[in-house]
């Protein structure tokens, strides 16, 4: 039975064309800065997003870490959402390795942070407090797209208080494609508009873009020089890394616009799950569907759901809150199988 793996868009496999690009990639030693495939990727993404320079990293976690370490020093703090990846899902790296204090703020229903909360948590210049240096946002966040008007207002607020601005854009192109779908514009232009509100942006290629590994951090030349030093300390200096960069470059050139297909499949899934008693389905904006199981269904009944789905060849994450993530290795038939397996389970339970 072919698996319908909806656990995450990180499970994607390189396409045959991407594998061919990797095989044909010209290589050098990136620690010496002479891998042409790495250099080409860095230059291409930086130019596309409107930055001076880029830096290829093995992972998004390392990319965000190097960004935080480059913006902040020991005893500084960054303002960040309670459920932001840089705060909750990256092992506390900024605090552990950089002595940088996170100041988590509550998210609003649309994924944003209240501007009033941001301003209220900027510390005065006083020895009692960590020095507030950075506002870190994420787009998408939980699959939600932060509106451009909000990014503009948050960026202006940060600038007014002398804060740097970093975007964890792990799914930046999902956000850009979604905004382009609504405005009728171009996804690359939308990505550039989003990035224009930040001093640095980290973009992940191993999620919906389908590369096996890799992220790129973009910023000014001076900023990227600082990040390069941190990357070395963090063990991210690779040698013939162009074989990986070639996959990311292929994704950038060929697999951005197709993210719209993932968004459509997520909507198909959400609509197919609506009406099931005991479930609350959050309608997706991009490629992530959250499904809450009502409190009356917790316990063995909820735990049995994951096992049932797996027995039908459908993989998801969660227990009382399920997360389904669509990607290039899932098609409409796979979504229909996931819907059927969910409906079968709840009809049995009834």
BELMOQUI-V684020 format. One record per pair of residues at least 6 apart in sequence whose ideal C-beta (glycine too) atoms are under 8 Angstrom apart, sorted by the first residue. I is the first residue (numbers start at 0). J is the second residue. D is the distance in Angstrom with one decimal. If there is no record, write none. Layout:
((I:J:D) (I:J:D))
//
This chain:
((0:312:4.2) (1:312:6.6) (1:333:8.0) (2:312:5.3) (2:313:7.6) (2:314:6.1) (3:312:5.9) (3:313:4.8) (3:314:7.1) (3:329:6.1) (3:333:3.9) (3:334:7.7) (3:336:5.4) (3:337:5.5) (4:10:4.9) (4:314:4.7) (4:328:7.0) (4:329:7.3) (5:313:6.8) (5:314:6.2) (5:315:5.1) (5:323:4.4) (5:324:5.7) (5:325:6.9) (5:329:6.6) (5:337:6.3) (6:314:5.1) (6:315:6.2) (6:316:4.9) (6:322:7.9) (6:324:6.8) (7:206:7.5) (7:316:7.2) (7:324:5.1) (7:326:7.9) (8:170:8.0) (8:206:4.4) (8:207:4.5) (8:261:7.3) (8:286:6.3) (8:324:5.0) (8:325:7.3) (8:326:3.9) (9:205:5.9) (9:206:5.6) (10:326:7.1) (10:328:7.0) (11:205:7.6) (11:206:7.6) (11:207:7.4) (11:209:4.5) (11:326:5.1) (11:327:5.5) (11:328:5.3) (12:209:7.7) (12:211:8.0) (12:328:6.0) (13:21:7.1) (13:209:6.6) (13:210:6.9) (13:211:5.5) (13:246:5.9) (14:209:6.6) (14:254:7.9) (14:327:7.5) (16:249:6.9) (16:253:7.1) (17:209:6.7) (17:210:7.1) (17:246:5.2) (17:249:4.8) (17:250:6.9) (20:245:4.9) (20:246:6.6) (20:248:7.3) (20:249:4.2) (21:242:5.2) (21:243:7.5) (21:245:4.9) (21:246:5.2) (21:249:7.8) (23:245:7.5) (24:36:4.4) (24:241:4.7) (24:242:5.3) (24:244:7.3) (24:245:3.5) (25:35:4.8) (25:36:5.9) (25:241:6.6) (26:34:6.0) (26:35:7.7) (26:36:6.5) (26:239:4.3) (26:241:4.5) (26:242:6.4) (27:33:4.0) (27:34:3.9) (27:35:6.0) (27:37:7.8) (27:239:7.1) (27:241:6.8) (28:34:6.4) (28:238:5.2) (28:239:6.8) (29:37:4.7) (29:55:7.3) (29:236:7.2) (29:237:5.7) (29:238:6.3) (29:239:7.4) (29:240:4.4) (29:241:7.1) (30:236:4.7) (30:237:7.4) (30:238:6.2) (32:38:7.3) (34:239:6.6) (34:240:5.8) (34:241:4.4) (34:244:7.2) (35:241:6.6) (36:240:7.8) (36:241:2.9) (36:242:7.4) (36:244:4.6) (36:245:4.8) (36:248:6.9) (37:55:5.1) (37:240:5.2) (37:241:5.2) (37:244:4.4) (39:244:7.4) (39:248:6.2) (40:53:7.4) (40:55:6.0) (40:215:6.6) (40:244:4.3) (40:245:7.7) (40:247:5.5) (40:248:4.4) (40:251:7.3) (41:52:6.9) (41:53:3.7) (41:54:6.3) (41:55:5.8) (41:215:6.3) (41:244:7.9) (42:53:6.9) (43:248:6.4) (43:251:6.4) (44:53:5.0) (44:202:6.4) (44:215:5.0) (44:217:6.2) (44:251:6.4) (45:51:6.5) (45:52:5.4) (45:53:4.0) (45:215:7.9) (45:217:4.9) (47:187:5.7) (47:190:7.0) (47:191:6.6) (47:251:7.5) (48:190:6.2) (48:191:5.5) (48:194:4.1) (48:200:6.1) (48:202:7.7) (48:217:5.5) (49:191:5.2) (49:194:6.0) (49:195:5.7) (50:194:7.2) (50:200:7.3) (50:217:4.0) (50:218:5.7) (50:219:7.1) (51:218:7.3) (51:219:5.1) (51:220:4.7) (51:223:7.5) (52:217:7.0) (52:218:6.7) (52:219:7.0) (52:220:4.9) (52:222:7.8) (52:223:4.0) (53:215:4.8) (53:216:6.7) (53:217:4.6) (53:223:6.9) (54:62:7.8) (54:65:7.5) (54:215:6.6) (54:216:4.8) (54:217:7.8) (54:223:5.1) (54:226:5.4) (54:227:5.9) (54:230:6.4) (55:213:6.4) (55:214:7.7) (55:215:5.5) (55:240:6.4) (55:243:7.8) (55:244:5.5) (55:247:7.5) (56:62:4.2) (56:65:6.9) (56:201:7.9) (56:213:7.0) (56:214:4.8) (56:215:6.9) (56:216:6.1) (56:230:6.3) (56:235:5.4) (57:212:5.9) (57:213:6.6) (57:214:7.7) (57:235:5.5) (57:237:6.8) (57:243:7.9) (58:205:8.0) (58:212:7.0) (58:213:7.8) (58:214:6.2) (59:84:7.6) (59:167:7.5) (59:169:5.1) (59:201:6.1) (59:203:4.1) (59:205:7.6) (59:214:4.3) (60:89:4.8) (60:90:7.5) (60:92:7.0) (61:214:7.4) (61:230:7.0) (61:233:5.6) (61:235:5.1) (62:201:4.1) (62:203:7.6) (62:214:4.1) (62:215:7.2) (62:216:4.5) (63:84:7.1) (63:85:4.9) (63:89:6.3) (63:165:7.7) (63:167:5.5) (63:201:5.3) (64:89:6.8) (64:92:4.6) (64:93:6.5) (64:96:6.9) (64:97:7.6) (64:229:7.4) (64:233:6.5) (65:216:6.2) (65:226:4.4) (65:229:4.2) (65:230:5.3) (65:233:6.5) (65:235:7.5) (66:165:5.1) (66:199:5.0) (66:201:5.9) (66:216:5.7) (66:218:7.6) (66:226:6.5) (67:77:6.3) (67:85:6.8) (67:92:7.8) (67:93:4.4) (67:97:6.3) (67:99:5.8) (67:133:7.1) (67:135:7.2) (67:165:7.1) (68:93:7.2) (68:96:7.3) (68:97:4.7) (68:99:7.3) (68:225:8.0) (68:226:7.7) (68:229:4.6) (69:199:7.5) (69:218:7.8) (69:222:5.8) (69:225:4.1) (69:226:4.6) (69:229:6.1) (70:77:7.4) (70:132:6.2) (70:133:4.7) (70:163:4.7) (70:165:6.2) (70:198:7.5) (70:199:7.1) (70:222:7.9) (71:77:6.2) (71:93:7.5) (71:97:6.7) (71:99:4.6) (71:132:4.8) (71:133:5.7) (72:99:7.8) (72:132:7.8) (73:97:7.0) (73:98:4.0) (73:99:7.4) (74:98:6.6) (74:100:7.8) (74:129:5.9) (74:130:6.2) (75:99:5.5) (75:100:7.3) (75:129:6.3) (75:130:4.8) (75:131:7.5) (75:132:4.3) (75:133:7.3) (76:99:6.6) (76:100:4.0) (76:101:6.8) (76:102:5.2) (76:122:7.1) (76:129:3.9) (76:130:6.7) (76:131:5.4) (76:132:6.8) (76:133:7.8) (77:85:7.9) (77:93:7.0) (77:99:6.3) (77:100:7.8) (77:101:6.0) (77:102:7.0) (77:131:7.8) (77:132:6.6) (77:133:3.9) (77:134:7.1) (77:135:5.1) (77:165:7.7) (78:102:5.1) (78:104:6.2) (78:112:7.6) (78:117:5.8) (78:120:5.8) (78:121:7.3) (78:131:6.6) (78:133:7.1) (78:134:5.0) (78:135:6.9) (78:162:7.6) (79:85:5.8) (79:86:4.6) (79:101:5.4) (79:102:6.9) (79:103:5.8) (79:104:7.0) (79:134:8.0) (79:135:4.6) (80:86:6.8) (80:103:6.7) (80:104:6.0) (80:105:7.7) (80:106:5.0) (80:110:7.8) (80:112:5.6) (80:136:7.4) (80:137:6.7) (80:140:6.7) (81:87:7.1) (81:103:4.6) (81:104:6.6) (81:105:5.7) (81:106:6.1) (82:106:5.9) (82:140:7.3) (82:141:6.7) (83:103:7.7) (83:135:6.6) (83:136:7.6) (83:137:4.9) (83:140:6.8) (83:167:6.7) (84:137:6.0) (84:167:5.5) (84:169:6.5) (85:93:7.0) (85:101:7.8) (85:135:5.4) (85:137:7.3) (85:167:5.5) (86:101:5.0) (86:103:5.5) (86:135:7.9) (93:99:4.3) (93:101:6.5) (94:100:6.5) (94:101:6.4) (96:233:7.7) (100:129:4.5) (102:120:5.3) (102:129:7.8) (102:131:7.2) (104:112:4.9) (104:113:7.5) (104:116:4.9) (104:117:6.8) (104:120:6.3) (105:112:7.6) (105:113:7.8) (105:116:6.9) (106:112:6.6) (106:140:7.2) (106:141:7.9) (107:113:6.2) (109:143:5.9) (109:145:7.6) (109:146:7.7) (110:137:7.9) (110:139:7.5) (110:140:4.0) (110:141:5.7) (110:143:3.7) (110:144:7.9) (110:145:6.2) (111:145:5.8) (111:146:7.9) (111:149:5.3) (111:153:7.7) (112:136:7.3) (112:153:7.3) (114:152:6.0) (114:153:6.4) (114:156:5.6) (117:134:6.5) (117:153:6.7) (117:156:6.0) (117:157:7.5) (118:156:6.2) (118:160:7.4) (120:131:7.4) (121:131:4.7) (121:160:5.1) (121:162:7.2) (122:128:3.8) (122:129:6.4) (122:130:7.0) (122:131:4.7) (124:130:7.7) (131:160:7.6) (131:162:6.5) (132:162:6.3) (132:163:6.3) (133:162:5.9) (133:163:4.8) (133:164:7.3) (133:165:6.0) (134:153:6.7) (134:156:7.9) (134:157:4.3) (134:162:5.1) (134:163:7.5) (134:164:5.2) (134:165:7.5) (135:164:8.0) (135:165:4.8) (135:166:7.7) (135:167:6.7) (136:145:6.8) (136:150:7.4) (136:153:6.6) (136:164:7.5) (136:165:7.6) (136:166:5.6) (136:167:7.2) (136:197:7.8) (137:166:7.2) (137:167:4.3) (137:168:7.8) (137:169:7.4) (138:144:6.7) (138:145:4.7) (138:150:7.5) (138:166:6.1) (138:167:7.7) (138:168:6.0) (138:170:7.5) (138:171:6.3) (138:174:4.7) (138:193:6.3) (139:145:7.6) (139:170:4.6) (139:173:5.4) (139:174:4.9) (139:177:7.8) (139:284:7.3) (139:285:5.4) (139:287:7.6) (141:287:6.7) (141:289:7.3) (142:170:7.9) (142:173:7.8) (142:265:7.9) (142:283:5.7) (142:284:6.1) (142:285:4.9) (142:286:6.7) (142:287:3.0) (142:288:7.6) (142:289:7.4) (143:284:5.5) (143:285:7.7) (144:173:7.8) (144:174:4.6) (144:177:4.9) (144:178:6.3) (144:284:5.1) (144:285:6.5) (145:174:7.1) (147:178:7.1) (147:192:6.2) (147:193:7.0) (147:196:8.0) (150:193:6.5) (150:196:4.4) (151:196:6.1) (153:164:7.9) (153:196:7.6) (154:164:5.6) (154:196:4.0) (154:197:7.0) (157:163:7.5) (157:164:5.0) (158:164:7.5) (163:198:4.9) (163:199:7.6) (164:196:6.8) (164:197:4.6) (164:198:5.1) (164:199:7.7) (165:197:6.2) (165:198:6.7) (165:199:4.8) (165:200:7.5) (165:201:7.6) (166:193:7.4) (166:194:6.9) (166:196:7.6) (166:197:4.3) (166:199:7.2) (166:200:4.6) (166:201:7.1) (167:201:5.6) (168:174:7.6) (168:193:7.3) (168:194:7.2) (168:200:4.8) (168:201:5.9) (168:202:5.0) (168:203:7.7) (169:201:6.9) (169:202:7.4) (169:203:4.0) (169:206:6.2) (169:214:7.5) (170:203:7.2) (170:206:6.0) (170:207:6.5) (170:285:6.9) (170:286:7.8) (171:190:5.8) (171:193:6.4) (171:194:7.2) (171:200:6.7) (171:202:5.2) (172:186:6.6) (172:190:6.0) (172:202:7.4) (172:207:7.2) (172:208:6.5) (172:255:5.1) (172:258:5.9) (173:207:5.8) (173:258:5.5) (173:261:7.6) (173:262:7.4) (173:285:4.3) (173:286:5.9) (174:189:7.8) (174:190:7.8) (174:193:6.2) (174:285:7.0) (175:186:4.8) (175:187:7.3) (175:189:3.9) (175:190:3.8) (175:193:6.2) (175:255:7.7) (176:186:4.7) (176:189:7.4) (176:255:6.9) (176:256:6.9) (176:258:4.4) (176:259:5.4) (176:262:6.9) (176:285:7.7) (177:262:6.3) (177:284:5.7) (177:285:5.2) (178:184:7.5) (178:189:4.6) (178:192:8.0) (178:193:7.6) (179:185:6.0) (179:186:4.5) (179:188:7.5) (179:189:4.5) (180:259:6.1) (180:262:7.3) (182:189:7.3) (186:255:5.4) (186:256:5.8) (186:258:7.7) (187:255:6.9) (194:200:4.8) (194:217:7.2) (198:218:6.1) (198:219:7.3) (198:222:7.0) (199:216:6.4) (199:217:6.6) (199:218:3.9) (199:222:6.0) (200:216:7.5) (200:217:5.1) (200:218:7.5) (201:214:5.7) (201:215:7.4) (201:216:5.0) (201:217:7.8) (202:214:6.2) (202:215:5.3) (202:217:7.2) (203:213:7.7) (203:214:4.6) (204:210:3.9) (204:212:7.8) (204:213:4.8) (204:214:6.4) (204:215:7.3) (204:246:7.2) (204:247:3.9) (204:250:5.3) (204:251:7.4) (205:211:6.3) (205:212:5.2) (205:213:6.0) (205:214:7.5) (206:326:7.6) (207:258:5.3) (207:261:5.8) (207:286:6.0) (207:326:5.5) (207:327:7.1) (208:247:7.4) (208:250:3.9) (208:251:7.3) (208:254:5.3) (208:255:7.0) (208:258:7.7) (209:250:5.5) (209:254:5.4) (209:326:7.4) (209:327:5.1) (210:243:7.5) (210:246:4.2) (210:247:4.6) (210:249:7.6) (210:250:4.9) (211:243:6.9) (211:246:5.8) (212:243:5.7) (212:246:8.0) (213:243:5.3) (213:244:6.8) (213:246:7.0) (213:247:4.7) (215:247:7.1) (216:223:7.1) (216:226:5.6) (217:223:7.7) (218:226:7.1) (230:236:6.3) (237:243:7.6) (254:327:7.0) (257:327:6.8) (258:285:7.8) (258:286:7.1) (260:327:7.7) (261:285:7.6) (261:286:4.1) (261:325:4.4) (261:326:5.7) (261:327:7.0) (261:329:7.9) (262:283:7.1) (262:284:7.8) (262:285:5.4) (262:286:5.6) (262:325:7.6) (264:286:7.6) (264:325:4.3) (264:329:6.3) (264:330:7.6) (264:331:6.5) (264:334:5.2) (265:283:4.2) (265:285:6.9) (265:286:4.9) (265:287:6.7) (265:288:5.2) (265:323:7.4) (265:324:7.9) (265:325:4.6) (266:282:7.3) (266:283:6.0) (267:331:6.7) (267:334:5.2) (268:288:5.4) (268:323:5.8) (268:325:6.9) (268:334:5.0) (268:337:6.3) (268:338:6.5) (269:280:5.2) (269:281:7.5) (269:282:5.3) (269:283:5.6) (269:288:4.9) (271:334:7.1) (271:335:7.5) (271:337:8.0) (271:338:3.6) (271:342:8.0) (272:278:6.3) (272:280:4.9) (272:288:7.7) (272:290:6.2) (272:338:6.3) (272:341:5.9) (273:280:5.3) (275:341:6.7) (275:342:6.6) (275:345:5.2) (276:345:6.8) (276:349:7.2) (277:292:6.3) (277:293:4.6) (277:295:6.8) (277:296:4.6) (277:345:7.0) (278:290:5.5) (278:291:7.0) (278:292:6.3) (278:293:7.2) (278:345:7.6) (279:290:7.0) (279:291:4.3) (279:293:7.1) (280:288:7.0) (280:289:7.9) (280:290:5.3) (281:288:6.8) (281:289:4.4) (281:290:7.2) (281:291:7.5) (286:324:6.0) (286:325:4.6) (286:326:6.8) (287:322:6.5) (287:323:7.3) (287:324:5.3) (287:325:8.0) (288:322:7.4) (288:323:4.4) (288:324:7.7) (288:325:7.8) (289:320:6.2) (289:321:7.0) (289:322:5.8) (289:323:8.0) (290:317:7.9) (290:320:7.2) (290:321:4.3) (290:322:7.9) (290:323:7.1) (291:319:7.1) (291:320:5.3) (291:321:7.9) (292:301:5.2) (292:304:7.6) (292:318:7.9) (292:319:5.1) (292:320:7.2) (292:321:7.1) (297:319:5.9) (300:348:6.1) (301:318:5.9) (301:319:5.9) (302:318:6.7) (303:344:7.7) (304:321:7.8) (304:341:7.9) (304:344:5.7) (305:315:6.9) (305:317:7.9) (305:318:7.2) (307:340:6.8) (307:343:7.7) (307:344:4.6) (308:314:7.1) (308:315:6.0) (308:337:7.5) (308:340:5.3) (308:341:7.2) (308:344:7.3) (311:336:6.9) (311:339:7.8) (311:340:4.0) (311:343:7.4) (312:336:6.9) (313:336:6.3) (313:337:4.8) (313:340:4.9) (315:321:5.4) (315:322:6.7) (315:323:5.5) (315:337:7.8) (316:322:5.0) (323:337:6.9) (325:334:7.3))
//
